[in-house]
Amino acid sequence: MTANLPLDGKYARLIKLLAEKGGAAVAFSGGVDSSFLCYAAHDALGDRAIAITVVSPMLPKSEIDCAGEVAAKIGIRHFLIEEDEIDEEVAANPKERCYFCKKIEFTSIMNEAKKHGVHTVLDGSNLDDPGDYRPGLKALEELEIYSPLRAAELGKAEIRELSRRFGLPTWDKPAFACLASRIPYGERIDREKLSRVEKAEETLRRAGFRQFRVRSHGDIARIEVAPEERRRFFDEKTLDSVSRELKALGFLYVAMELEGYLMGNMNRAVKA
């Protein structure tokens, strides 16, 4: 057990676990966890570690660009898989959508990794992840994807702290999830909806917000921002500007979640 180890001890444990693999491919989204895992894998394995990013309509261009910049900073070899189509099981958007999506995505990553002589694929799920509704974890178990951050018993706050120590630009990056998570289960997903959400969230980023979501409920855009950022919306110019820009994207109504952003908000329907 590593739960009681100091942070340096946990990192040493992580490096040992990774080194034992001999070579590994990190499923790399550009987020906090997978960026840190890329750093650790490269630290433990050198050129025997690679990073693989699936480029799909689910991932905004800003995240793909970030992944490329972080990989270059770390020095890890980085490969892209272009996935232009949305699989029907994912497009139908059942409550198990994440399971189907992860199964498809990680199968592609495994196949790409094998082309480079790598047979172990890593994902960046951490010790805190199993608490929410995460059917994607079942897909990872079935594919025998290794989750070293969980094995080393590293939680999110610890990963951020280690990332800060190692100079990773993602150490304080806001939490992110694929764009499909903005659309309620049961409502069909298509490229147009995902693109509209991406553009709507870019509007909030330009307005200076850090942690946000734009949930798409048909013609309604439901904005979530971090609780501590809500007060910034109590400004007529901000309200009018955001409303105009989102309506120009095709939303008829623009609303705000009064309690603010909470990870997994769209899973309330499943839990209910």
Backbone as CSV, one residue per row, in Angstrom:
resi,resn,N_x,N_y,N_z,CA_x,CA_y,CA_z,C_x,C_y,C_z
1,MET,0.843,-1.207,0.000,0.000,0.000,0.000,0.879,1.258,0.000
2,THR,0.460,2.251,-0.788,1.240,3.486,-0.873,0.490,4.687,-0.320
3,ALA,-0.720,4.468,0.217,-1.565,5.593,0.623,-0.871,6.491,1.643
4,ASN,-0.071,5.888,2.544,0.566,6.669,3.598,1.961,7.156,3.224
5,LEU,2.411,6.874,2.015,3.720,7.323,1.580,3.724,8.836,1.366
6,PRO,4.839,9.512,1.609,4.934,10.921,1.221,4.893,11.016,-0.298
7,LEU,4.685,12.227,-0.780,4.500,12.416,-2.222,5.709,11.943,-3.027
8,ASP,6.907,12.232,-2.568,8.100,11.778,-3.283,8.148,10.253,-3.351
9,GLY,7.705,9.606,-2.271,7.679,8.146,-2.251,6.678,7.583,-3.238
10,LYS,5.535,8.249,-3.377,4.533,7.804,-4.341,5.052,7.948,-5.773
11,TYR,5.757,9.047,-6.012,6.298,9.235,-7.363,7.361,8.170,-7.660
12,ALA,8.188,7.875,-6.684,9.199,6.831,-6.859,8.526,5.485,-7.136
13,ARG,7.423,5.237,-6.446,6.660,4.008,-6.691,6.108,3.991,-8.111
14,LEU,5.596,5.122,-8.563,5.069,5.223,-9.926,6.154,4.929,-10.959
15,ILE,7.327,5.520,-10.779,8.432,5.308,-11.713,8.827,3.828,-11.750
16,LYS,8.833,3.179,-10.601,9.171,1.759,-10.529,8.149,0.916,-11.293
17,LEU,6.861,1.228,-11.103,5.803,0.488,-11.793,5.920,0.652,-13.310
18,LEU,6.233,1.871,-13.748,6.358,2.133,-15.182,7.599,1.462,-15.764
19,ALA,8.703,1.525,-15.044,9.952,0.929,-15.528,9.801,-0.571,-15.723
20,GLU,8.967,-1.194,-14.893,8.767,-2.635,-14.987,8.068,-3.035,-16.290
21,LYS,7.404,-2.092,-16.925,6.679,-2.402,-18.169,7.625,-2.524,-19.359
22,GLY,8.802,-1.957,-19.286,9.761,-2.067,-20.383,9.505,-1.118,-21.529
23,GLY,8.261,-0.771,-21.750,7.854,0.152,-22.806,6.361,0.393,-22.648
24,ALA,5.870,1.567,-23.015,4.453,1.868,-22.804,3.994,3.006,-23.695
25,ALA,2.694,2.975,-24.010,2.056,4.047,-24.769,1.016,4.709,-23.880
26,VAL,1.085,6.020,-23.748,0.141,6.772,-22.934,-1.003,7.260,-23.817
27,ALA,-2.236,6.943,-23.415,-3.401,7.522,-24.081,-3.468,8.985,-23.637
28,PHE,-3.164,9.887,-24.556,-2.842,11.269,-24.200,-3.885,12.248,-24.725
29,SER,-4.611,12.873,-23.805,-5.635,13.846,-24.180,-5.146,15.283,-24.066
30,GLY,-4.033,15.487,-23.340,-3.556,16.838,-23.087,-4.047,17.397,-21.773
31,GLY,-4.805,16.584,-20.999,-5.307,17.022,-19.712,-4.271,16.883,-18.606
32,VAL,-4.656,17.229,-17.394,-3.746,17.218,-16.250,-3.152,15.835,-16.023
33,ASP,-4.014,14.814,-15.963,-3.562,13.472,-15.599,-2.692,12.833,-16.679
34,SER,-3.152,12.873,-17.917,-2.383,12.208,-18.976,-1.090,12.968,-19.279
35,SER,-1.074,14.280,-19.070,0.165,15.037,-19.253,1.198,14.625,-18.205
36,PHE,0.755,14.527,-16.958,1.653,14.084,-15.891,2.135,12.661,-16.153
37,LEU,1.238,11.808,-16.626,1.622,10.424,-16.907,2.644,10.362,-18.040
38,CYS,2.504,11.219,-19.047,3.504,11.288,-20.115,4.871,11.650,-19.544
39,TYR,4.872,12.614,-18.647,6.138,13.031,-18.029,6.767,11.872,-17.266
40,ALA,5.958,11.194,-16.446,6.475,10.093,-15.643,6.926,8.927,-16.513
41,ALA,6.152,8.615,-17.565,6.522,7.510,-18.451,7.837,7.803,-19.160
42,HIS,7.995,9.041,-19.607,9.244,9.428,-20.266,10.399,9.416,-19.276
43,ASP,10.123,9.823,-18.046,11.131,9.797,-16.986,11.594,8.364,-16.719
44,ALA,10.641,7.432,-16.697,10.948,6.044,-16.358,11.493,5.241,-17.535
45,LEU,11.012,5.556,-18.744,11.281,4.688,-19.888,12.048,5.360,-21.030
46,GLY,12.201,6.668,-20.986,12.890,7.359,-22.073,12.191,7.159,-23.404
47,ASP,12.943,6.826,-24.438,12.375,6.664,-25.773,11.479,5.444,-25.907
48,ARG,11.441,4.617,-24.887,10.544,3.458,-24.922,9.119,3.831,-24.520
49,ALA,8.906,5.085,-24.194,7.567,5.608,-23.906,7.106,6.470,-25.072
50,ILE,5.848,6.303,-25.465,5.266,7.132,-26.520,3.906,7.648,-26.036
51,ALA,3.419,8.698,-26.679,2.106,9.259,-26.374,1.250,9.174,-27.638
52,ILE,-0.018,8.795,-27.468,-0.923,8.662,-28.611,-2.207,9.433,-28.329
53,THR,-2.563,10.319,-29.248,-3.772,11.135,-29.119,-4.749,10.781,-30.228
54,VAL,-5.997,10.509,-29.861,-7.047,10.257,-30.850,-7.693,11.599,-31.197
55,VAL,-7.578,11.993,-32.452,-8.155,13.255,-32.926,-9.538,12.951,-33.479
56,SER,-10.560,13.411,-32.786,-11.934,13.111,-33.186,-12.814,14.328,-32.954
57,PRO,-14.068,14.304,-33.435,-14.975,15.437,-33.192,-15.258,15.651,-31.714
58,MET,-14.922,14.669,-30.877,-15.173,14.782,-29.436,-14.157,15.681,-28.734
59,LEU,-13.021,15.924,-29.371,-11.933,16.656,-28.728,-11.714,17.995,-29.422
60,PRO,-11.837,19.112,-28.707,-11.646,20.428,-29.338,-10.227,20.596,-29.863
61,LYS,-10.093,21.432,-30.888,-8.778,21.686,-31.461,-7.823,22.269,-30.417
62,SER,-8.346,23.061,-29.490,-7.488,23.662,-28.472,-6.826,22.590,-27.611
63,GLU,-7.534,21.481,-27.350,-6.969,20.391,-26.553,-5.906,19.629,-27.346
64,ILE,-6.137,19.470,-28.634,-5.161,18.785,-29.491,-3.874,19.607,-29.569
65,ASP,-4.049,20.927,-29.728,-2.878,21.816,-29.768,-2.107,21.760,-28.450
66,CYS,-2.850,21.737,-27.337,-2.219,21.678,-26.022,-1.429,20.385,-25.867
67,ALA,-2.016,19.274,-26.321,-1.331,17.988,-26.228,-0.012,18.024,-26.987
68,GLY,-0.021,18.613,-28.172,1.200,18.702,-28.965,2.273,19.525,-28.280
69,GLU,1.859,20.639,-27.672,2.816,21.515,-26.982,3.412,20.827,-25.753
70,VAL,2.575,20.131,-24.990,3.056,19.456,-23.778,3.992,18.310,-24.144
71,ALA,3.625,17.539,-25.174,4.485,16.430,-25.600,5.856,16.951,-26.031
72,ALA,5.874,18.067,-26.752,7.146,18.651,-27.188,7.977,19.108,-26.000
73,LYS,7.326,19.689,-24.994,8.038,20.168,-23.801,8.657,18.989,-23.047
74,ILE,7.895,17.894,-22.942,8.380,16.713,-22.224,9.475,16.011,-23.010
75,GLY,9.301,15.997,-24.338,10.253,15.297,-25.195,9.826,13.893,-25.548
76,ILE,8.566,13.568,-25.263,8.060,12.231,-25.568,7.588,12.171,-27.018
77,ARG,7.812,11.047,-27.683,7.324,10.877,-29.054,5.801,10.856,-29.046
78,HIS,5.203,11.612,-29.977,3.755,11.834,-29.959,3.158,11.463,-31.313
79,PHE,2.135,10.616,-31.284,1.482,10.165,-32.516,-0.015,10.490,-32.449
80,LEU,-0.572,10.857,-33.607,-1.991,11.204,-33.714,-2.735,10.152,-34.521
81,ILE,-3.946,9.820,-34.073,-4.844,8.930,-34.814,-6.041,9.770,-35.246
82,GLU,-6.269,9.860,-36.529,-7.395,10.642,-37.042,-8.655,9.778,-37.085
83,GLU,-9.676,10.174,-36.336,-10.965,9.476,-36.313,-12.046,10.497,-36.646
84,ASP,-12.429,10.558,-37.924,-13.373,11.583,-38.361,-14.835,11.232,-38.095
85,GLU,-15.144,9.946,-38.035,-16.530,9.509,-37.891,-16.882,9.243,-36.432
86,ILE,-18.162,9.383,-36.116,-18.675,9.050,-34.793,-19.379,7.704,-34.901
87,ASP,-18.892,6.720,-34.175,-19.480,5.385,-34.231,-20.951,5.440,-33.817
88,GLU,-21.778,4.604,-34.431,-23.219,4.633,-34.191,-23.565,4.394,-32.722
89,GLU,-22.850,3.475,-32.064,-23.145,3.203,-30.655,-22.884,4.431,-29.783
90,VAL,-21.953,5.263,-30.203,-21.652,6.495,-29.469,-22.637,7.592,-29.852
91,ALA,-22.920,7.694,-31.147,-23.829,8.737,-31.634,-25.225,8.606,-31.027
92,ALA,-25.659,7.377,-30.767,-26.981,7.150,-30.169,-27.052,7.699,-28.744
93,ASN,-25.895,7.852,-28.107,-25.777,8.506,-26.805,-26.576,7.833,-25.681
94,PRO,-26.420,6.515,-25.524,-27.044,5.864,-24.367,-26.264,6.189,-23.107
95,LYS,-26.783,5.806,-21.962,-26.084,6.119,-20.711,-24.750,5.378,-20.616
96,GLU,-24.573,4.326,-21.434,-23.295,3.604,-21.483,-22.370,4.143,-22.567
97,ARG,-22.675,5.342,-23.079,-21.905,5.905,-24.191,-20.403,5.878,-23.939
98,CYS,-19.982,6.243,-22.754,-18.556,6.312,-22.454,-17.906,4.934,-22.558
99,TYR,-18.653,3.900,-22.226,-18.120,2.539,-22.360,-17.796,2.245,-23.822
100,PHE,-18.765,2.496,-24.704,-18.557,2.220,-26.129,-17.436,3.091,-26.698
101,CYS,-17.427,4.361,-26.294,-16.423,5.285,-26.812,-15.015,4.859,-26.397
102,LYS,-14.850,4.523,-25.123,-13.533,4.097,-24.638,-13.100,2.791,-25.289
103,LYS,-14.029,1.899,-25.503,-13.695,0.616,-26.125,-13.134,0.840,-27.533
104,ILE,-13.788,1.704,-28.284,-13.349,2.006,-29.649,-12.032,2.773,-29.635
105,GLU,-11.961,3.803,-28.806,-10.780,4.676,-28.756,-9.537,3.892,-28.335
106,PHE,-9.645,3.095,-27.277,-8.474,2.402,-26.772,-8.083,1.211,-27.649
107,THR,-9.027,0.644,-28.372,-8.673,-0.386,-29.348,-7.801,0.234,-30.442
108,SER,-8.169,1.440,-30.886,-7.361,2.135,-31.891,-5.973,2.466,-31.347
109,ILE,-5.914,2.900,-30.085,-4.627,3.232,-29.479,-3.758,1.986,-29.353
110,MET,-4.355,0.875,-28.955,-3.607,-0.380,-28.838,-3.017,-0.785,-30.185
111,ASN,-3.812,-0.667,-31.236,-3.341,-1.045,-32.574,-2.211,-0.125,-33.033
112,GLU,-2.327,1.176,-32.739,-1.274,2.118,-33.114,-0.002,1.836,-32.324
113,ALA,-0.163,1.533,-31.044,0.997,1.251,-30.200,1.774,0.044,-30.723
114,LYS,1.061,-0.986,-31.152,1.713,-2.194,-31.665,2.550,-1.909,-32.907
115,LYS,2.112,-0.931,-33.705,2.883,-0.556,-34.892,4.268,-0.040,-34.503
116,HIS,4.371,0.478,-33.297,5.641,1.035,-32.822,6.340,0.088,-31.846
117,GLY,5.897,-1.159,-31.843,6.531,-2.171,-31.009,6.214,-2.056,-29.529
118,VAL,5.111,-1.390,-29.201,4.723,-1.199,-27.806,3.451,-2.002,-27.530
119,HIS,3.439,-2.748,-26.433,2.312,-3.653,-26.154,1.598,-3.334,-24.847
120,THR,2.021,-2.292,-24.150,1.336,-1.872,-22.928,0.781,-0.470,-23.133
121,VAL,-0.527,-0.315,-22.919,-1.175,0.994,-23.050,-1.581,1.477,-21.664
122,LEU,-1.303,2.749,-21.392,-1.589,3.360,-20.099,-2.691,4.400,-20.222
123,ASP,-3.526,4.475,-19.210,-4.489,5.570,-19.169,-4.251,6.373,-17.899
124,GLY,-4.744,7.622,-17.877,-4.433,8.537,-16.799,-5.463,8.611,-15.694
125,SER,-6.351,7.620,-15.569,-7.314,7.675,-14.474,-6.580,7.616,-13.139
126,ASN,-7.076,8.370,-12.169,-6.392,8.471,-10.880,-7.257,7.938,-9.753
127,LEU,-6.753,8.018,-8.553,-7.408,7.411,-7.401,-8.787,8.008,-7.128
128,ASP,-9.010,9.251,-7.559,-10.287,9.909,-7.279,-11.370,9.590,-8.299
129,ASP,-11.009,9.017,-9.445,-11.962,8.848,-10.542,-13.120,7.891,-10.285
130,PRO,-12.939,6.747,-9.623,-14.048,5.803,-9.513,-15.269,6.328,-8.768
131,GLY,-15.178,7.498,-8.122,-16.291,8.013,-7.344,-17.480,8.438,-8.180
132,ASP,-17.295,8.850,-9.417,-18.381,9.308,-10.269,-18.861,8.139,-11.126
133,TYR,-19.949,8.369,-11.876,-20.449,7.360,-12.810,-19.500,7.316,-13.999
134,ARG,-18.712,6.242,-14.116,-17.691,6.157,-15.160,-17.698,4.774,-15.819
135,PRO,-18.661,4.553,-16.722,-18.705,3.256,-17.412,-17.485,3.007,-18.281
136,GLY,-16.738,4.068,-18.631,-15.533,3.892,-19.431,-14.484,3.055,-18.734
137,LEU,-14.473,3.081,-17.393,-13.491,2.281,-16.649,-13.683,0.788,-16.899
138,LYS,-14.932,0.384,-17.117,-15.200,-1.027,-17.415,-14.546,-1.426,-18.729
139,ALA,-14.602,-0.551,-19.720,-13.980,-0.832,-21.018,-12.470,-0.979,-20.860
140,LEU,-11.868,-0.127,-20.026,-10.419,-0.204,-19.816,-10.038,-1.528,-19.155
141,GLU,-10.855,-1.977,-18.224,-10.586,-3.254,-17.564,-10.670,-4.401,-18.558
142,GLU,-11.674,-4.364,-19.419,-11.852,-5.437,-20.401,-10.692,-5.492,-21.393
143,LEU,-10.146,-4.340,-21.738,-9.035,-4.280,-22.689,-7.672,-4.446,-21.995
144,GLU,-7.701,-4.581,-20.678,-6.482,-4.728,-19.871,-5.546,-3.530,-20.037
145,ILE,-6.157,-2.346,-20.022,-5.384,-1.105,-20.026,-4.878,-0.864,-18.602
146,TYR,-3.634,-0.473,-18.488,-3.022,-0.299,-17.176,-3.178,1.144,-16.713
147,SER,-3.593,1.323,-15.459,-3.792,2.652,-14.874,-2.768,2.864,-13.756
148,PRO,-1.552,3.295,-14.084,-0.478,3.383,-13.082,-0.708,4.434,-12.013
149,LEU,-1.456,5.502,-12.320,-1.703,6.523,-11.306,-2.584,5.968,-10.186
150,ARG,-3.524,5.131,-10.563,-4.351,4.469,-9.549,-3.524,3.436,-8.789
151,ALA,-2.667,2.714,-9.507,-1.837,1.696,-8.853,-0.895,2.328,-7.834
152,ALA,-0.425,3.538,-8.139,0.461,4.252,-7.216,-0.320,5.052,-6.177
153,GLU,-1.661,4.968,-6.256,-2.560,5.637,-5.309,-2.348,7.140,-5.274
154,LEU,-2.273,7.714,-6.470,-2.138,9.161,-6.608,-3.496,9.787,-6.891
155,GLY,-3.879,10.771,-6.089,-5.115,11.497,-6.306,-4.876,12.760,-7.116
156,LYS,-5.959,13.435,-7.460,-5.879,14.600,-8.346,-5.009,15.713,-7.766
157,ALA,-5.219,16.025,-6.496,-4.446,17.120,-5.895,-2.960,16.798,-5.886
158,GLU,-2.613,15.541,-5.667,-1.204,15.133,-5.653,-0.604,15.219,-7.055
159,ILE,-1.387,14.853,-8.040,-0.921,14.916,-9.431,-0.677,16.370,-9.835
160,ARG,-1.563,17.252,-9.412,-1.365,18.679,-9.708,-0.097,19.197,-9.016
161,GLU,0.111,18.801,-7.776,1.282,19.273,-7.046,2.570,18.764,-7.691
162,LEU,2.614,17.499,-8.059,3.806,16.964,-8.722,4.009,17.631,-10.084
163,SER,2.926,17.866,-10.801,3.025,18.551,-12.095,3.610,19.936,-11.927
164,ARG,3.202,20.628,-10.857,3.751,21.965,-10.576,5.245,21.884,-10.303
165,ARG,5.646,20.909,-9.508,7.064,20.744,-9.174,7.908,20.498,-10.421
166,PHE,7.343,19.737,-11.362,8.105,19.368,-12.552,7.973,20.388,-13.678
167,GLY,7.268,21.477,-13.416,7.165,22.557,-14.396,6.234,22.283,-15.548
168,LEU,5.266,21.396,-15.357,4.310,21.118,-16.432,3.274,22.236,-16.508
169,PRO,3.004,22.755,-17.706,2.059,23.870,-17.826,0.619,23.478,-17.499
170,THR,0.353,22.184,-17.407,-1.004,21.712,-17.139,-1.316,21.596,-15.646
171,TRP,-0.372,21.956,-14.776,-0.556,21.680,-13.345,-1.825,22.317,-12.779
172,ASP,-2.191,23.494,-13.297,-3.400,24.157,-12.801,-4.472,24.255,-13.880
173,LYS,-4.370,23.406,-14.886,-5.346,23.426,-15.978,-6.713,22.986,-15.457
174,PRO,-7.781,23.682,-15.836,-9.117,23.284,-15.390,-9.481,21.880,-15.877
175,ALA,-10.364,21.225,-15.138,-10.827,19.893,-15.526,-11.536,19.963,-16.871
176,PHE,-11.380,18.890,-17.644,-12.005,18.850,-18.969,-12.535,17.446,-19.225
177,ALA,-13.574,17.357,-20.023,-14.110,16.062,-20.461,-14.496,16.206,-21.918
178,CYS,-14.672,15.090,-22.612,-14.968,15.149,-24.045,-16.265,15.918,-24.290
179,LEU,-16.393,16.493,-25.468,-17.534,17.344,-25.792,-18.865,16.599,-25.738
180,ALA,-18.840,15.287,-25.920,-20.081,14.515,-25.869,-20.742,14.616,-24.502
181,SER,-19.944,14.893,-23.469,-20.490,14.989,-22.111,-21.363,16.232,-21.935
182,ARG,-21.443,17.075,-22.935,-22.281,18.282,-22.847,-23.709,18.018,-23.331
183,ILE,-23.940,16.833,-23.876,-25.239,16.529,-24.486,-25.951,15.464,-23.649
184,PRO,-27.215,15.678,-23.258,-27.921,14.736,-22.382,-28.021,13.338,-22.997
185,TYR,-27.907,12.327,-22.158,-28.072,10.954,-22.618,-29.423,10.811,-23.323
186,GLY,-29.410,10.092,-24.433,-30.628,9.865,-25.199,-30.805,10.831,-26.356
187,GLU,-30.138,11.991,-26.298,-30.184,12.937,-27.414,-29.032,12.615,-28.360
188,ARG,-29.340,12.407,-29.624,-28.339,11.968,-30.592,-27.201,12.985,-30.725
189,ILE,-25.994,12.451,-30.857,-24.796,13.277,-31.009,-24.410,13.343,-32.482
190,ASP,-24.073,14.536,-32.958,-23.532,14.658,-34.313,-22.452,15.734,-34.309
191,ARG,-21.754,15.841,-35.411,-20.624,16.770,-35.509,-21.075,18.215,-35.321
192,GLU,-22.275,18.555,-35.824,-22.756,19.931,-35.741,-22.984,20.346,-34.281
193,LYS,-23.569,19.450,-33.507,-23.812,19.765,-32.097,-22.498,19.916,-31.342
194,LEU,-21.570,19.029,-31.603,-20.280,19.094,-30.932,-19.529,20.366,-31.304
195,SER,-19.590,20.728,-32.567,-18.915,21.939,-33.029,-19.540,23.186,-32.394
196,ARG,-20.861,23.189,-32.272,-21.540,24.336,-31.667,-21.141,24.490,-30.200
197,VAL,-21.065,23.369,-29.491,-20.640,23.403,-28.091,-19.202,23.908,-27.980
198,GLU,-18.332,23.407,-28.862,-16.931,23.832,-28.847,-16.817,25.340,-29.030
199,LYS,-17.556,25.875,-29.986,-17.513,27.318,-30.250,-18.115,28.109,-29.090
200,ALA,-19.174,27.572,-28.483,-19.812,28.257,-27.359,-18.856,28.332,-26.171
201,GLU,-18.140,27.252,-25.922,-17.204,27.247,-24.802,-15.994,28.135,-25.092
202,GLU,-15.630,28.238,-26.342,-14.546,29.152,-26.699,-14.960,30.601,-26.404
203,THR,-16.249,30.895,-26.552,-16.768,32.217,-26.214,-16.534,32.522,-24.735
204,LEU,-16.783,31.536,-23.870,-16.563,31.733,-22.437,-15.081,31.873,-22.119
205,ARG,-14.248,31.119,-22.842,-12.801,31.227,-22.619,-12.315,32.635,-22.982
206,ARG,-12.782,33.149,-24.107,-12.383,34.501,-24.517,-12.874,35.553,-23.530
207,ALA,-13.999,35.256,-22.872,-14.555,36.194,-21.897,-13.800,36.152,-20.572
208,GLY,-12.829,35.241,-20.464,-11.981,35.211,-19.283,-12.338,34.170,-18.241
209,PHE,-13.329,33.327,-18.521,-13.687,32.276,-17.570,-12.696,31.122,-17.690
210,ARG,-12.447,30.411,-16.569,-11.470,29.322,-16.560,-12.127,27.936,-16.528
211,GLN,-13.057,27.738,-15.611,-13.706,26.431,-15.483,-15.153,26.572,-15.905
212,PHE,-15.529,25.895,-16.976,-16.873,26.090,-17.524,-17.322,24.898,-18.348
213,ARG,-18.618,24.856,-18.577,-19.230,23.921,-19.511,-20.398,24.657,-20.166
214,VAL,-20.679,24.304,-21.434,-21.932,24.716,-22.062,-22.681,23.429,-22.376
215,ARG,-23.712,23.139,-21.587,-24.524,21.944,-21.799,-25.576,22.259,-22.859
216,SER,-25.697,21.367,-23.817,-26.608,21.587,-24.943,-27.881,20.781,-24.744
217,HIS,-28.986,21.480,-24.504,-30.290,20.832,-24.341,-31.182,21.258,-25.504
218,GLY,-30.986,20.645,-26.667,-31.747,21.051,-27.840,-31.410,22.481,-28.223
219,ASP,-32.396,23.364,-28.161,-32.185,24.770,-28.513,-31.721,25.615,-27.330
220,ILE,-31.528,24.975,-26.181,-31.143,25.704,-24.971,-29.680,25.442,-24.641
221,ALA,-28.933,26.503,-24.404,-27.563,26.393,-23.906,-27.604,26.670,-22.407
222,ARG,-27.142,25.702,-21.609,-27.104,25.872,-20.152,-25.651,26.029,-19.727
223,ILE,-25.318,27.214,-19.289,-23.932,27.546,-18.935,-23.645,27.155,-17.488
224,GLU,-22.493,26.520,-17.291,-21.987,26.260,-15.946,-20.594,26.883,-15.852
225,VAL,-20.370,27.636,-14.815,-19.020,28.132,-14.519,-18.706,27.775,-13.071
226,ALA,-17.425,27.777,-12.721,-17.026,27.460,-11.358,-17.785,28.356,-10.378
227,PRO,-18.218,27.810,-9.227,-18.995,28.620,-8.272,-18.367,29.972,-7.962
228,GLU,-17.037,29.995,-7.828,-16.381,31.265,-7.483,-16.334,32.242,-8.657
229,GLU,-16.661,31.764,-9.873,-16.665,32.651,-11.045,-18.053,33.182,-11.369
230,ARG,-19.078,32.685,-10.673,-20.448,33.075,-11.012,-20.674,34.584,-10.917
231,ARG,-20.062,35.215,-9.937,-20.308,36.648,-9.736,-19.910,37.479,-10.960
232,ARG,-19.000,36.937,-11.780,-18.570,37.672,-12.971,-19.696,37.809,-13.978
233,PHE,-20.713,36.937,-13.860,-21.831,37.028,-14.790,-22.822,38.127,-14.397
234,PHE,-22.690,38.648,-13.185,-23.607,39.692,-12.761,-23.135,41.044,-13.271
235,ASP,-23.007,41.092,-14.571,-22.569,42.289,-15.286,-23.346,42.327,-16.593
236,GLU,-24.059,43.383,-16.830,-24.955,43.429,-17.988,-24.223,43.241,-19.308
237,LYS,-23.040,43.822,-19.427,-22.303,43.687,-20.683,-21.905,42.230,-20.933
238,THR,-21.452,41.540,-19.883,-21.072,40.137,-20.030,-22.285,39.286,-20.380
239,LEU,-23.382,39.498,-19.678,-24.607,38.742,-19.950,-25.056,38.930,-21.399
240,ASP,-25.097,40.174,-21.847,-25.572,40.459,-23.200,-24.627,39.890,-24.248
241,SER,-23.329,40.064,-24.036,-22.344,39.611,-25.014,-22.377,38.089,-25.174
242,VAL,-22.349,37.369,-24.049,-22.374,35.908,-24.107,-23.671,35.418,-24.734
243,SER,-24.781,36.011,-24.353,-26.073,35.610,-24.908,-26.107,35.803,-26.423
244,ARG,-25.655,36.962,-26.895,-25.663,37.225,-28.343,-24.799,36.222,-29.097
245,GLU,-23.604,35.962,-28.562,-22.678,35.079,-29.279,-23.196,33.647,-29.336
246,LEU,-23.785,33.158,-28.248,-24.300,31.789,-28.251,-25.550,31.662,-29.119
247,LYS,-26.365,32.688,-29.130,-27.548,32.652,-29.996,-27.144,32.729,-31.463
248,ALA,-26.048,33.419,-31.759,-25.549,33.476,-33.139,-25.086,32.097,-33.615
249,LEU,-24.763,31.215,-32.659,-24.347,29.854,-33.012,-25.541,28.930,-33.267
250,GLY,-26.759,29.409,-32.961,-27.941,28.610,-33.233,-28.795,28.273,-32.031
251,PHE,-28.341,28.623,-30.838,-29.176,28.406,-29.655,-30.276,29.468,-29.619
252,LEU,-31.478,29.046,-29.247,-32.576,30.006,-29.132,-32.611,30.647,-27.749
253,TYR,-32.201,29.890,-26.752,-32.237,30.384,-25.378,-30.893,30.100,-24.706
254,VAL,-30.477,31.001,-23.839,-29.224,30.847,-23.097,-29.540,30.994,-21.616
255,ALA,-29.226,29.951,-20.845,-29.529,29.934,-19.416,-28.260,29.637,-18.628
256,MET,-28.354,29.776,-17.304,-27.202,29.550,-16.437,-27.588,28.610,-15.308
257,GLU,-26.715,27.639,-15.033,-26.892,26.757,-13.881,-26.549,27.553,-12.622
258,LEU,-27.537,27.751,-11.756,-27.351,28.662,-10.624,-26.320,28.161,-9.625
259,GLU,-26.188,26.846,-9.473,-25.225,26.308,-8.512,-23.804,26.287,-9.055
260,GLY,-23.652,26.552,-10.340,-22.321,26.569,-10.935,-21.885,25.199,-11.428
261,TYR,-20.645,25.136,-11.920,-20.098,23.904,-12.488,-19.861,22.847,-11.416
262,LEU,-20.252,21.631,-11.736,-19.948,20.478,-10.899,-19.640,19.313,-11.826
263,MET,-18.482,18.680,-11.631,-18.097,17.560,-12.478,-19.174,16.472,-12.448
264,GLY,-19.528,15.979,-13.646,-20.513,14.903,-13.733,-21.956,15.367,-13.614
265,ASN,-22.205,16.665,-13.833,-23.575,17.167,-13.704,-24.562,16.411,-14.592
266,MET,-24.128,16.012,-15.788,-25.033,15.324,-16.699,-25.374,13.902,-16.210
267,ASN,-24.651,13.426,-15.219,-24.934,12.086,-14.687,-26.046,12.095,-13.656
268,ARG,-26.579,13.262,-13.344,-27.669,13.315,-12.381,-28.872,12.491,-12.852
269,ALA,-29.118,12.524,-14.157,-30.261,11.775,-14.700,-30.066,10.276,-14.508
270,VAL,-28.817,9.812,-14.654,-28.521,8.393,-14.459,-28.711,8.012,-13.007
271,LYS,-28.186,8.833,-12.090,-28.282,8.542,-10.666,-29.730,8.591,-10.192
272,ALA,-30.536,9.495,-10.808,-31.938,9.592,-10.428,-32.720,8.347,-10.823
